[in-house]
Amino acid sequence: MRTLAIDSATETCSVALFEDEQLIAGDCRTLGRGHAEALVPMIAALPGQGRADRIVVALGPGSFTGLRVGLAAARALALAWGAQLQGYPTLALIAAMARAAQGTQDVTVCMTGGHGEWFVARYDAAGLEQAPLASLRPEQAAALPLAPLVAGSQAEALVARSGAGTALPLWPDARQVMLLPPAAFSASVQLLYGRPPDARLPGQTA
């Protein structure tokens, strides 16, 4: 089975093509902005233009625009190819990458959020979520009980504030998606924004 992985949830944009769990080809770029323009050409540059039996896509949390770009591309390709579509949490991938780099252990993941907040979650050595995703102000995040290993784009800042732990700066990379435990993949592809939307419909409450 061929799997196409798409991750455009953060400043990075990455794609990867796998045969079973073996990486065939992939690309990861730090863009900041411009995911909509870059993603489809990146997929098209893969062998066979990335055609796969299964597509897995990052569900967030992360950039609102980046997440929607990735999911829209994944849905369109799944429909065109008759492929299976699954999603995975962005922070779970960071935790898996951290365990692969530093050994099996608990990991706190801390990524850039919106409005000066950080997305924080904690995973155990098996990759299961111990503390649920939260969007917190830096001082709130620093007050949490952290795992000895802190990974993510704000790992160094969180360790500096808390005064404990080892920081591992990491951004999600679709080429590493097979590090995720099988339970991390879900047929539900509802995006995980991590915090309430800034804008609401008239009459809508929080």
C-alpha positions in Angstrom: 0.0 0.0 0.0 1.2 3.5 -0.9 0.6 6.3 1.6 0.8 10.0 0.9 1.5 12.2 4.0 0.7 15.9 4.1 1.6 18.3 6.9 1.0 22.0 6.4 0.0 22.8 10.0 2.9 25.1 10.9 5.6 27.3 9.4 6.9 24.1 7.7 5.2 22.4 4.8 6.0 18.8 4.1 4.9 15.9 2.0 6.1 12.2 1.8 5.3 9.1 -0.1 5.6 5.7 1.5 5.5 2.1 0.2 4.0 0.3 3.2 6.2 2.0 6.0 9.2 2.6 3.8 9.8 6.2 2.7 10.1 6.5 -1.1 10.5 10.3 -1.4 9.6 13.5 0.5 10.1 17.2 0.9 10.1 19.5 3.9 10.3 23.3 3.5 10.2 26.2 6.0 7.8 28.6 4.4 6.2 30.7 7.1 3.5 31.7 4.5 2.6 30.5 1.0 1.5 26.9 1.8 -1.4 27.2 -0.7 1.0 27.9 -3.5 3.7 25.4 -2.5 1.8 22.3 -1.4 0.3 21.0 -4.7 3.6 21.4 -6.7 5.4 19.6 -3.8 3.0 16.7 -4.1 3.2 16.7 -7.9 7.0 16.4 -7.7 6.8 13.1 -5.9 7.1 9.8 -7.8 3.8 9.1 -9.7 2.8 12.6 -8.7 2.2 11.3 -5.2 -0.6 8.9 -6.2 -1.4 6.7 -3.2 -4.0 4.2 -1.8 -4.1 6.1 1.5 -3.6 9.8 2.4 -2.8 11.0 5.9 -3.0 14.6 6.8 -2.1 16.8 9.8 -5.2 17.9 11.7 -3.5 20.5 13.9 -3.4 22.5 16.0 -1.6 25.0 14.0 -2.1 27.7 11.4 -5.8 28.1 10.5 -4.9 28.7 6.8 -2.2 26.0 6.6 -4.5 23.4 8.1 -7.3 24.1 5.7 -5.0 24.1 2.7 -3.7 20.6 3.7 -7.1 19.1 4.4 -8.6 20.5 1.2 -5.7 19.0 -0.9 -6.0 15.7 0.9 -9.8 15.5 0.4 -9.5 16.4 -3.3 -6.9 13.8 -3.9 -8.6 11.1 -1.9 -11.8 11.7 -4.0 -9.9 11.7 -7.3 -7.9 8.6 -6.5 -10.5 6.7 -4.5 -8.0 6.7 -1.6 -8.5 6.1 2.1 -8.3 9.4 4.0 -7.1 9.6 7.6 -5.8 12.4 9.9 -3.4 12.7 12.8 -2.7 15.3 15.5 0.3 17.6 14.8 1.6 17.5 18.3 1.5 13.7 18.4 3.9 13.7 15.4 6.3 16.0 17.2 6.2 13.7 20.3 7.0 10.7 18.1 9.9 12.5 16.4 11.2 13.5 19.8 11.1 9.9 21.1 12.9 8.7 18.0 15.6 11.3 18.5 16.0 11.0 22.3 14.8 7.6 23.2 11.5 6.3 24.5 10.2 8.5 27.2 7.4 10.9 28.2 7.3 14.1 26.1 5.7 17.5 26.6 5.1 19.2 23.2 5.0 23.0 23.0 4.2 24.7 19.7 3.5 28.3 18.7 -0.2 29.1 19.0 -2.3 32.2 18.4 -2.4 35.5 20.1 0.8 34.9 22.0 -0.3 31.6 23.4 1.3 28.2 23.1 -0.3 24.8 22.2 0.8 22.3 24.9 0.1 18.6 25.3 1.9 15.7 27.0 2.5 12.2 25.7 3.7 9.0 27.4 6.4 6.7 26.2 3.9 4.8 24.0 2.7 7.9 22.3 -0.6 8.1 24.1 -1.9 11.5 25.2 -1.4 12.0 29.0 -2.5 15.6 29.3 -4.9 16.9 26.7 -4.2 19.7 24.2 -4.5 23.2 25.7 -3.8 26.7 24.4 -2.1 28.5 27.2 -0.3 31.8 28.0 3.5 31.2 28.4 3.3 31.6 32.2 0.4 29.1 32.4 2.4 26.6 30.4 5.5 27.0 32.6 3.4 26.2 35.6 2.4 22.8 34.3 4.2 19.6 35.4 6.5 19.0 32.4 8.0 15.8 31.1 11.8 15.6 31.3 11.9 16.1 27.5 10.1 19.2 26.0 9.9 19.3 22.2 8.4 21.7 19.6 8.9 25.1 18.2 8.6 26.7 21.7 10.4 24.0 23.6 13.4 26.2 24.4 11.2 29.1 25.6 9.2 26.8 27.8 12.2 25.2 29.4 13.8 28.6 30.0 10.6 29.8 31.7 10.1 26.6 33.8 13.7 26.1 34.7 13.5 22.4 34.2 13.6 19.8 31.4 15.6 19.3 28.2 14.5 21.3 25.1 14.4 19.8 21.6 13.3 22.3 19.0 11.2 20.5 16.4 8.7 21.2 13.7 6.5 18.5 12.1 7.8 16.6 9.1 5.6 14.4 7.0 8.6 12.2 6.2 8.5 11.0 9.8 4.8 10.2 10.0 5.4 6.4 10.2 6.9 7.0 13.7 3.3 7.6 14.9 1.6 4.7 16.7 -1.3 3.3 14.7 -3.8 4.7 17.2 -2.8 8.2 16.3 -4.5 7.9 12.8 -8.2 8.5 12.6 -10.8 8.3 9.9 -12.3 11.4 11.4 -10.7 14.4 9.8 -12.1 17.2 11.9 -9.4 19.9 12.3 -8.0 20.5 15.8 -7.8 24.3 16.1 -6.7 24.2 19.8 -8.6 27.3 20.8 -12.0 28.9 20.0 -12.3 30.9 16.8 -11.6 34.6 16.9 -14.7 35.5 15.0 -18.2 34.2 15.7 -21.6 34.4 14.0 -24.1 37.0 15.3 -25.7 35.6 18.4 -23.1 32.8 18.8 -21.6 32.5 22.3 -18.3 31.0 23.4 
